[in-house]
Every structure is written in structure tokens, then in C-alpha cells.
Amino acid sequence: MKTYAQQDIKKGNIIEIEIEDMAFGGKGLAKLNVGEGKIVMFVPNTIPGQIVKTRIFKKKKSFLEGKLIEIVSPSPNEIDLAYQPISGAPYITLPVENQRDYKKNTTLEQYRRIGKVANIEELFDTYIESPTSFHYRNKMEYAFSTIRYDFEQEETLDDEFALGFKRRGTWWIVEDLDNDSGLFDAEFENKLKEIRVYLEKTGLPAWHPPKKHGFYRYLTVRKSFANNQLLLNLTTSKSGLVHFDKKAFVEFVVGLFDNRVAGILHTINDSLGERSHNDENDYEMLFGENLIQENLLGLSFEVSMQSFFQTNPQSAERLYSKVIDYVMEDTEYSKDDTVMDLFCGTGTIGQLISKKTGVQVVGVDIVSEAIENAKENAKRNEVETAKWFAADVGKFLTKFPQYEGKIKTIVLDPPRGGIAPKTLVKVAQIDAQRIVYVSCNPATQSRDIEVLKEKGYEMTKISFVDQFPHTAHIEAIAIFEKTKD
């Protein structure tokens, strides 16, 4: 094994290392000989067995962190695929079975280390895989840029017209997507090159991210698995808008995809931030409607371009089924019992529970638009035993004291950043018999175990759900039972 001198491991240096293992969050792990000692180095988006070039960007006494620059040689575990490699799927060449093992083992370690759950293997229930490993996403966002990375020349070129994904570690360089990435709709991605060529011929420029000028900025696409339709949103600036032929653009896109096109939107965004929507969230409808339909476990949902919806609906069905199993497990509900759905979003979980059990459901979310969407979906699905409130979760009982002491089970599904400790304490004070905690970030859920334990709740069971194959993402569903006051 190579030995590095102290001057080799300075911040900013590029070194070549072999990845030996994987840590939580998809970080490749290497153990470097430095002088007479050893130091651990973490490099995200790498696979054990790879030899990579990495730039050191963080240096601590006990570890280093690097950014991936180049994969010098692949891991012997990797397989060849016909899909175009993209930065958003760093583990796509690793068999799904290997991905599962790494995700499961590194996530369990989070609960041992952060949550201090020594018997986590005994509490572990099941690992739920996505029904499909490829083409599972129902939404994708493609970026334009005048700065393009050329794979053949292996260099970055300026004054170009690029449409695809941002190069790993950058917000200004775009890699053209010429073929199916394996994540989204295959037909659409195989024809994205034709859309790029058409738009480039209009003579209007792509966006220049560092200089903050140009015309074409983003192309966002939603897909309905229920009816195989596409909803597109082209985001541009105002500069040059008078020269953009909207009618011709619609005719071109409909010509490519025929009756698969449910709608085409145009959004103007002159903000300096790198995002596809504007602050007013307004748009012009160029064709069709701003809605597609999706089905989840027998319920129907109308999804707009702006609304939140599960990105992998087929896997979401499995996640929601497990949540319902945990809500129902060894518990009998009467029609007078109440289940509270906190951070409910558009109310999917609450509606499913209501349909399955017939109990009263109270959905709470601070985003008023999401609550309006929940009400509309509940009406469409004839869900009559659910009520929806636009309110801060931590302050809900202060505003609606009639529910105090009447909640039998809480479903808790906070955003990726987790739930604020003070809010979690207030949730525990609701004094529900059971909390079913859904987390898209097991690290924050692990952190919350101690707070819940102090408030009398013990974790009794946990499952993992792989909603996003080929990424480091994993979700967790845990049962916390009230054992003491």
C-alpha cells in the first residue's frame, strides 16, 4: 500500500487512492498510510474497489474528506450498462444486490452510533426494494448552459449550447444528455438531443450561469405512470422572448411525442438563483393542461408541475403499505379513534389510512398549498373521515386544543432536514400510544431517538425503503411505542 508524505495531504491537493469500503450516505472510504500513521479518507460517489483521483477539501486530525475528480479504474464489482453515465446515479454500475448490502449495513451503523441502539439488528424488520431499478423516476430537471463538458475531448468548452445534467461538483457546467440515463422515461431522454438541436437552431442562447444572462434555463418534465403521459415546463429569461416562437415549439414537441404530451408550460425566471421556478410560481400554459394523473394503492391523484409528489410512485406504494402495516400492527381502532398525520404534505398517507381503517385522520402541514391539494385529492377519492389543517406542527395543539389527549397514533413524516427538537418534544407531549416515524434521512431519525426515549417512547421495529436505486438515498420507517410517562 502506498505511503503518503505529510505534504501530500494538504487541503487542495489532488491524490490518487483506492476505495476500500463504504460509509453511510454513499461515501467511499479509504485508509491511507501517512508517514508512520494512518488516516481515514471519505470520498462521496465512489465504490469500493475503485482507484480514483480526489481533491482534499477538508482536513481534520482523524479524517480527510475529498471530492471525486476522476475514476482512474473501476471496481471489479462494477458491470457494463448501455445507459449514459450521469452524476445523479453514481452507483448505477454496481449491482442492486451490492447497493442493498452497503445501504443496509451503513444505515444500521447510524442507529448504533448516533441513536445508541445496541440491539438494532433485533429491531430490524425488512429491507424494501424498489419494484424497478431502472426508469423509476416520474420527474426530471434538465439544465441549459453555454459551458459544456466534452466527453470526447475531456475538457470544458465555453460559448456552447448544452442541455442535460450539471457536471458533478459544479453548478455552471452541463454535460449533454444524448441517450437514456436509465432513471427517467427512455423515449424522452433518447429524444432530448433532438429538442436541444431544435432550440439551438432558434438562435437564442443558453443560459450562462456565471454571467447570469442568456435565454434557455431549464426543461422540467413530469411523467404519469398511470396513463404514460408527459408534462413539460420550459423555463427561460425574458431576454429575447419576442424572438421565441412558442407555437412552433409546441408543434415540435407534440410532433416528437404525439398524444403522450399532456401539457406544455412556459415559465419566465429572471432571478439570479439557479432554480427552475420563479418566486411567483406563475406560468403560461402553451398547450394542454397543467395536470397529469397518478395512482397510488387504488387512490387517484392529480399532479401539477408545481405540486409535490413521490418521485418513485411504484416504490412509494410499498413504503405507504408498510406505514399502514405499522399503524395497524397489534392495534384495534374504533371509528372514534384519531390518527394524526404530521408534515402530511398533499395528504397521501392520511388518505390511505382513512380508506383502510375508517378512523378519523387529522392532517397537518405548514404549507397551505399542500393542504389545499390534500383537500382536493381527498374529495376526489371520497375520503370523508379526514380533516386537513394548514398550521405549524409545533403549534397545532395550541390552535386546536380539541384534539389534545385524543390522538391514538401519530404518523410523523418530516422533511429531509428532520424535525426541530422543540417541535419533537411537542409531538411527544400529544401523548399518543404510538408514533410511526417515516424519515427520508436516517441520520436525523437516529438523532431523534434520544429525545423520544426521554419522553417515554421506545423504538420497537424499523424497516428501510430503497426509493432511489443507484444513489446513496435510503428511507426508514420506525415504530415508537409509549412505554412510560
C-alpha positions as CSV (number, residue, x, y, z in Angstrom):
1,M,0.0,0.0,0.0
2,K,1.3,3.4,-0.9
3,T,2.6,5.7,1.8
4,Y,1.9,9.4,1.6
5,A,4.1,12.2,2.9
6,Q,2.5,14.9,5.1
7,Q,2.9,17.4,2.3
8,D,0.8,15.2,0.0
9,I,-2.3,15.5,2.2
10,K,-2.7,19.3,2.3
11,K,-6.1,20.9,1.6
12,G,-6.5,21.4,-2.1
13,N,-4.1,18.7,-3.2
14,I,-5.2,16.0,-5.6
15,I,-4.1,12.5,-4.7
16,E,-4.8,9.0,-6.1
17,I,-6.3,6.5,-3.7
18,E,-8.0,3.1,-3.6
19,I,-11.6,3.0,-2.1
20,E,-11.8,0.1,0.3
21,D,-15.2,0.3,1.9
22,M,-18.4,2.4,2.1
23,A,-19.7,4.6,4.8
24,F,-23.3,6.0,5.4
25,G,-24.5,8.4,2.7
26,G,-22.6,6.6,-0.1
27,K,-19.2,7.9,0.9
28,G,-16.4,5.7,-0.2
29,L,-13.8,5.1,2.5
30,A,-10.0,4.7,2.1
31,K,-7.4,4.2,4.8
32,L,-4.2,6.0,3.9
33,N,-0.7,5.4,5.2
34,V,0.6,8.9,6.1
35,G,4.2,8.8,7.5
36,E,4.2,6.4,10.4
37,G,0.4,6.5,10.9
38,K,-2.9,6.0,9.2
39,I,-5.8,8.3,8.4
40,V,-9.3,7.7,7.1
41,M,-10.5,9.5,3.9
42,F,-14.1,9.8,2.7
43,V,-14.9,10.4,-0.9
44,P,-18.6,10.7,-1.9
45,N,-20.0,8.9,-5.0
46,T,-17.2,6.3,-5.1
47,I,-17.4,2.5,-4.9
48,P,-15.2,0.0,-3.1
49,G,-12.5,-1.3,-5.4
50,Q,-12.3,1.8,-7.5
51,I,-9.0,3.7,-7.8
52,V,-9.8,7.4,-8.0
53,K,-8.3,10.9,-8.1
54,T,-9.7,13.1,-5.4
55,R,-9.2,16.7,-4.3
56,I,-8.8,17.1,-0.5
57,F,-11.3,19.8,0.6
58,K,-11.5,19.1,4.4
59,K,-8.6,18.0,6.7
60,K,-9.2,17.0,10.3
61,K,-7.0,15.3,12.8
62,S,-8.8,12.0,12.4
63,F,-10.0,12.0,8.9
64,L,-9.9,13.7,5.4
65,E,-12.8,14.4,3.0
66,G,-12.3,14.6,-0.7
67,K,-14.2,15.5,-3.9
68,L,-14.2,13.0,-6.7
69,I,-12.1,14.3,-9.7
70,E,-11.7,11.2,-11.8
71,I,-12.2,7.4,-11.7
72,V,-8.9,6.0,-12.7
73,S,-10.0,2.4,-12.8
74,P,-13.4,0.8,-12.0
75,S,-14.2,-1.7,-9.2
76,P,-14.2,-5.4,-10.1
77,N,-17.8,-5.5,-8.9
78,E,-19.0,-3.0,-11.5
79,I,-21.0,-4.0,-14.6
80,D,-21.3,-2.5,-18.1
81,L,-24.6,-0.8,-18.9
82,A,-26.0,0.7,-22.1
83,Y,-27.1,3.9,-20.2
84,Q,-25.3,7.2,-20.4
85,P,-23.5,7.8,-17.1
86,I,-24.8,10.8,-15.1
87,S,-23.7,12.4,-11.8
88,G,-27.1,11.7,-10.3
89,A,-26.6,8.0,-10.4
90,P,-23.1,7.3,-9.1
91,Y,-23.7,3.6,-8.2
92,I,-25.7,2.6,-11.3
93,T,-22.8,0.3,-12.4
94,L,-22.9,-1.5,-9.1
95,P,-25.4,-4.5,-9.0
96,V,-28.5,-3.7,-7.0
97,E,-27.7,-6.5,-4.6
98,N,-24.4,-4.9,-3.7
99,Q,-26.1,-1.5,-3.3
100,R,-28.6,-3.1,-0.9
101,D,-25.9,-4.6,1.3
102,Y,-24.0,-1.3,1.5
103,K,-27.1,0.8,2.2
104,K,-28.5,-1.6,4.9
105,N,-25.2,-2.1,6.7
106,T,-24.1,1.5,6.8
107,T,-27.6,2.7,7.8
108,L,-27.8,0.2,10.7
109,E,-24.5,1.6,11.9
110,Q,-26.0,5.0,12.1
111,Y,-28.6,3.7,14.6
112,R,-25.9,2.0,16.6
113,R,-23.5,5.1,16.6
114,I,-25.9,8.1,16.7
115,G,-29.0,6.6,18.1
116,K,-27.1,4.3,20.6
117,V,-29.4,1.4,19.7
118,A,-27.2,-1.5,20.5
119,N,-29.8,-4.1,19.5
120,I,-30.7,-2.6,16.2
121,E,-30.4,-5.9,14.3
122,E,-33.0,-7.4,16.6
123,L,-35.4,-4.5,15.9
124,F,-34.7,-4.6,12.1
125,D,-37.8,-5.8,10.2
126,T,-37.2,-5.7,6.5
127,Y,-35.4,-4.0,3.6
128,I,-38.0,-3.0,0.9
129,E,-36.5,-2.7,-2.6
130,S,-37.9,-0.6,-5.4
131,P,-40.1,-2.7,-7.7
132,T,-38.0,-1.4,-10.6
133,S,-34.3,-0.4,-10.6
134,F,-34.4,1.5,-13.8
135,H,-36.6,4.2,-15.4
136,Y,-38.4,4.6,-12.0
137,R,-38.4,8.4,-11.7
138,N,-41.6,10.4,-12.6
139,K,-39.8,13.8,-12.7
140,M,-36.6,15.1,-14.1
141,E,-35.0,18.5,-14.4
142,Y,-32.5,19.3,-17.2
143,A,-30.4,22.4,-17.3
144,F,-29.1,24.6,-20.1
145,S,-25.7,26.2,-20.1
146,T,-23.2,27.8,-22.5
147,I,-20.4,26.0,-20.6
148,R,-20.3,22.3,-21.7
149,Y,-18.1,19.4,-20.8
150,D,-17.0,17.5,-23.8
151,F,-16.5,13.8,-23.1
152,E,-14.5,13.1,-26.2
153,Q,-12.0,15.9,-25.7
154,E,-12.3,15.5,-21.9
155,E,-12.4,19.3,-21.4
156,T,-14.7,22.1,-20.6
157,L,-15.8,24.3,-23.5
158,D,-17.3,27.8,-23.4
159,D,-19.7,29.5,-25.8
160,E,-21.6,26.3,-26.4
161,F,-25.3,25.2,-26.2
162,A,-25.7,22.4,-23.7
163,L,-28.8,20.6,-22.3
164,G,-28.5,17.8,-19.8
165,F,-27.3,17.4,-16.3
166,K,-24.8,19.6,-14.3
167,R,-21.4,18.1,-14.0
168,R,-20.7,16.6,-10.6
169,G,-19.4,19.2,-8.2
170,T,-20.4,22.2,-10.4
171,W,-23.4,24.5,-10.9
172,W,-22.2,26.1,-14.2
173,I,-21.0,23.2,-16.3
174,V,-23.6,21.0,-18.1
175,E,-23.0,17.6,-19.7
176,D,-25.2,17.0,-22.8
177,L,-27.6,14.1,-22.3
178,D,-27.6,12.3,-25.7
179,N,-29.1,8.9,-24.6
180,D,-31.2,7.3,-21.9
181,S,-29.7,7.7,-18.4
182,G,-31.6,4.7,-17.0
183,L,-33.5,6.7,-14.5
184,F,-36.3,8.6,-16.3
185,D,-38.5,7.9,-19.4
186,A,-36.4,6.2,-22.0
187,E,-38.2,7.6,-25.1
188,F,-38.0,11.1,-23.7
189,E,-34.3,11.0,-22.9
190,N,-33.4,9.4,-26.2
191,K,-35.1,12.3,-28.0
192,L,-33.8,15.0,-25.7
193,K,-30.9,15.6,-28.2
194,E,-33.5,16.5,-30.9
195,I,-35.0,19.1,-28.6
196,R,-31.6,20.5,-27.9
197,V,-30.8,20.8,-31.6
198,Y,-34.1,22.4,-32.3
199,L,-33.7,25.0,-29.6
200,E,-30.1,25.8,-30.6
201,K,-31.3,26.5,-34.2
202,T,-33.7,29.2,-32.9
203,G,-30.6,31.3,-32.4
204,L,-31.5,32.2,-28.8
205,P,-28.6,31.4,-26.4
206,A,-28.5,29.0,-23.5
207,W,-28.1,30.5,-20.0
208,H,-24.5,31.5,-18.9
209,P,-24.6,30.7,-15.2
210,P,-21.6,32.7,-14.0
211,K,-22.5,35.8,-16.1
212,K,-26.3,35.4,-15.4
213,H,-27.5,36.1,-18.9
214,G,-29.0,34.1,-21.8
215,F,-32.4,32.8,-22.6
216,Y,-32.9,29.0,-22.1
217,R,-32.5,28.0,-18.5
218,Y,-34.3,24.7,-17.6
219,L,-36.5,22.0,-19.0
220,T,-38.6,20.1,-16.4
221,V,-40.6,17.0,-17.2
222,R,-43.1,15.1,-15.2
223,K,-44.4,11.6,-16.2
224,S,-47.6,9.8,-15.3
225,F,-47.1,6.1,-15.0
226,A,-50.9,5.7,-14.8
227,N,-51.5,6.9,-18.3
228,N,-48.0,7.2,-19.8
229,Q,-48.2,11.0,-20.4
230,L,-45.7,13.8,-20.1
231,L,-46.0,17.3,-18.7
232,L,-43.2,19.7,-19.8
233,N,-42.1,23.1,-18.4
234,L,-39.6,25.2,-20.4
235,T,-38.0,27.9,-18.2
236,T,-36.5,30.9,-19.9
237,S,-35.5,34.5,-19.1
238,K,-37.3,37.5,-20.7
239,S,-34.2,38.4,-22.7
240,G,-35.0,37.5,-26.3
241,L,-38.6,36.4,-25.6
242,V,-40.0,38.3,-28.5
243,H,-38.0,36.1,-30.8
244,F,-39.2,32.8,-29.3
245,D,-41.9,31.1,-31.4
246,K,-44.0,29.4,-28.8
247,K,-46.4,27.9,-31.3
248,A,-43.6,26.3,-33.3
249,F,-42.0,24.9,-30.1
250,V,-45.3,23.2,-29.1
251,E,-45.7,21.8,-32.6
252,F,-42.2,20.4,-32.5
253,V,-42.6,18.7,-29.1
254,V,-46.1,17.3,-29.9
255,G,-44.6,16.0,-33.2
256,L,-41.9,14.1,-31.2
257,F,-44.2,12.5,-28.6
258,D,-47.7,12.8,-30.1
259,N,-50.5,12.0,-27.6
260,R,-48.1,11.4,-24.8
261,V,-47.9,15.2,-24.2
262,A,-50.5,16.2,-21.6
263,G,-49.3,19.8,-21.4
264,I,-46.6,22.3,-22.1
265,L,-45.9,25.2,-19.8
266,H,-43.6,28.2,-20.2
267,T,-42.1,29.9,-17.1
268,I,-40.2,33.1,-17.1
269,N,-37.5,33.3,-14.5
270,D,-35.1,36.3,-14.4
271,S,-33.8,35.6,-10.8
272,L,-30.1,35.2,-10.3
273,G,-30.5,32.0,-8.4
274,E,-30.1,28.6,-10.1
275,R,-33.6,27.2,-10.0
276,S,-36.3,26.3,-12.5
277,H,-39.2,28.2,-10.9
278,N,-39.9,31.9,-10.2
279,D,-40.9,33.4,-6.9
280,E,-44.5,34.0,-8.0
281,N,-44.8,30.4,-9.2
282,D,-46.7,31.6,-12.2
283,Y,-46.5,30.3,-15.8
284,E,-48.2,30.4,-19.2
285,M,-50.0,27.4,-20.5
286,L,-48.8,26.8,-24.1
287,F,-50.6,23.5,-24.7
288,G,-53.0,21.1,-22.9
289,E,-53.4,21.2,-19.1
290,N,-51.1,21.6,-16.1
291,L,-52.2,18.2,-14.7
292,I,-51.4,14.6,-15.0
293,Q,-52.9,11.7,-13.1
294,E,-51.2,9.2,-10.9
295,N,-52.5,6.3,-8.9
296,L,-51.3,5.0,-5.5
297,L,-52.8,1.9,-3.9
298,G,-56.2,2.5,-5.5
299,L,-56.3,6.2,-4.9
300,S,-56.2,8.8,-7.8
301,F,-54.1,12.0,-7.6
302,E,-54.0,14.9,-9.9
303,V,-50.4,16.2,-10.0
304,S,-49.4,19.6,-11.3
305,M,-46.0,20.8,-12.3
306,Q,-45.7,22.7,-9.1
307,S,-47.0,20.2,-6.6
308,F,-45.0,17.7,-4.5
309,F,-45.5,14.1,-5.4
310,Q,-43.4,11.0,-4.7
311,T,-40.7,10.7,-7.3
312,N,-40.8,6.9,-7.4
313,P,-44.5,6.2,-7.2
314,Q,-44.2,2.4,-7.5
315,S,-41.8,2.3,-4.6
316,A,-43.9,4.8,-2.7
317,E,-46.7,2.2,-2.8
318,R,-44.5,-0.2,-0.9
319,L,-43.5,2.5,1.6
320,Y,-47.1,3.5,2.3
321,S,-48.2,-0.1,2.6
322,K,-45.5,-0.6,5.3
323,V,-46.6,2.6,7.1
324,I,-50.2,1.3,7.2
325,D,-49.0,-2.1,8.5
326,Y,-47.2,-0.3,11.3
327,V,-50.2,1.9,12.1
328,M,-52.4,-1.2,12.3
329,E,-49.9,-3.7,13.9
330,D,-51.4,-5.3,17.1
331,T,-53.8,-2.3,17.4
332,E,-57.6,-2.2,17.2
333,Y,-59.2,1.1,16.1
334,S,-62.7,2.3,16.6
335,K,-64.3,4.9,14.4
336,D,-63.9,7.4,17.3
337,D,-60.1,6.9,17.3
338,T,-57.9,9.5,15.6
339,V,-54.7,9.1,13.7
340,M,-52.6,12.3,13.2
341,D,-50.6,12.7,10.0
342,L,-47.9,15.4,10.7
343,F,-46.0,17.0,7.9
344,C,-48.7,15.5,5.7
345,G,-47.9,17.3,2.5
346,T,-50.7,16.6,0.0
347,G,-52.2,14.0,2.4
348,T,-51.3,10.8,0.7
349,I,-50.6,8.7,3.8
350,G,-53.6,10.2,5.7
351,Q,-56.0,9.3,2.9
352,L,-54.7,5.8,2.6
353,I,-55.1,5.3,6.4
354,S,-58.6,6.7,6.3
355,K,-59.6,4.4,3.5
356,K,-58.0,1.3,5.1
357,T,-59.2,1.8,8.7
358,G,-62.2,4.2,8.6
359,V,-60.7,6.1,11.6
360,Q,-60.6,9.8,11.9
361,V,-57.5,11.3,10.4
362,V,-56.1,14.8,11.1
363,G,-53.5,16.0,8.6
364,V,-51.2,18.9,9.5
365,D,-48.7,20.8,7.3
366,I,-47.5,24.4,7.3
367,V,-47.6,24.7,3.5
368,S,-51.1,25.9,2.7
369,E,-50.9,25.0,-0.9
370,A,-50.2,21.4,0.0
371,I,-53.2,21.3,2.4
372,E,-55.5,22.7,-0.4
373,N,-54.1,19.9,-2.6
374,A,-54.8,17.4,0.1
375,K,-58.5,18.6,0.4
376,E,-59.0,18.3,-3.4
377,N,-57.4,14.8,-3.5
378,A,-59.5,13.7,-0.5
379,K,-62.7,14.9,-2.2
380,R,-61.8,13.2,-5.5
381,N,-61.1,9.9,-3.6
382,E,-64.2,10.2,-1.5
383,V,-62.2,10.3,1.8
384,E,-64.7,11.6,4.3
385,T,-63.1,10.8,7.6
386,A,-60.1,13.1,7.2
387,K,-59.6,16.8,8.1
388,W,-56.7,19.0,6.9
389,F,-55.1,21.9,8.7
390,A,-52.6,24.4,7.4
391,A,-50.6,25.0,10.6
392,D,-47.2,24.8,12.2
393,V,-46.8,21.3,13.6
394,G,-45.3,22.5,16.9
395,K,-48.2,25.0,17.5
396,F,-51.1,22.9,16.2
397,L,-52.5,21.8,19.6
398,T,-52.3,25.4,20.9
399,K,-54.6,26.4,18.0
400,F,-56.7,23.3,18.1
401,P,-56.9,22.1,21.7
402,Q,-59.9,19.9,21.0
403,Y,-57.5,17.1,19.8
404,E,-55.4,17.1,23.0
405,G,-55.4,13.6,24.5
406,K,-57.5,12.1,21.7
407,I,-54.7,11.0,19.3
408,K,-54.1,7.3,19.3
409,T,-51.4,7.1,16.7
410,I,-49.2,9.7,15.1
411,V,-47.6,9.4,11.6
412,L,-44.6,11.6,11.5
413,D,-43.0,12.3,8.1
414,P,-40.7,15.4,8.4
415,P,-38.6,16.9,5.6
416,R,-35.1,15.8,4.9
417,G,-33.6,18.3,7.4
418,G,-35.5,16.5,10.1
419,I,-37.8,17.8,12.9
420,A,-36.7,20.6,15.2
421,P,-36.0,19.2,18.8
422,K,-38.6,21.6,20.4
423,T,-41.2,20.5,17.9
424,L,-40.4,16.9,18.5
425,V,-40.9,17.4,22.2
426,K,-44.3,19.0,21.5
427,V,-45.2,16.0,19.3
428,A,-44.3,13.6,22.2
429,Q,-46.5,15.7,24.5
430,I,-49.5,14.8,22.4
431,D,-49.2,11.6,24.3
432,A,-50.2,9.2,21.5
433,Q,-49.9,5.5,22.1
434,R,-47.7,5.0,19.1
435,I,-45.6,7.1,16.7
436,V,-44.9,5.7,13.2
437,Y,-41.9,7.8,12.1
438,V,-41.1,8.0,8.4
439,S,-37.7,9.5,7.7
440,C,-36.0,10.3,4.4
441,N,-32.8,10.9,6.3
442,P,-32.0,8.1,8.8
443,A,-29.2,10.3,10.3
444,T,-31.8,12.8,11.7
445,Q,-34.1,10.0,12.8
446,S,-31.2,8.4,14.7
447,R,-30.6,11.7,16.4
448,D,-34.2,11.9,17.5
449,I,-34.3,8.5,19.2
450,E,-32.8,10.0,22.4
451,V,-35.4,12.8,22.6
452,L,-38.2,10.3,22.1
453,K,-36.7,8.0,24.7
454,E,-36.6,10.8,27.3
455,K,-40.3,11.3,26.6
456,G,-41.2,7.7,27.2
457,Y,-41.1,6.3,23.7
458,E,-39.1,3.2,22.7
459,M,-38.3,2.1,19.2
460,T,-39.7,-1.4,18.7
461,K,-39.3,-2.0,15.0
462,I,-37.7,-0.5,11.9
463,S,-37.6,-1.0,8.1
464,F,-35.6,0.5,5.3
465,V,-37.1,1.5,1.9
466,D,-34.9,2.0,-1.2
467,Q,-36.8,4.6,-3.2
468,F,-33.9,5.7,-5.2
469,P,-31.7,2.9,-6.6
470,H,-28.2,3.9,-7.8
471,T,-28.0,6.7,-5.3
472,A,-27.0,6.9,-1.6
473,H,-30.6,7.7,-0.6
474,I,-32.5,5.4,1.8
475,E,-35.7,5.9,3.8
476,A,-36.6,4.4,7.2
477,I,-39.9,3.7,8.9
478,A,-39.8,3.0,12.6
479,I,-42.4,2.3,15.3
480,F,-42.1,4.1,18.7
481,E,-44.3,2.8,21.4
482,K,-45.2,4.8,24.6
483,T,-43.8,2.7,27.5
484,K,-43.9,5.3,30.3
485,D,-45.0,8.8,31.2
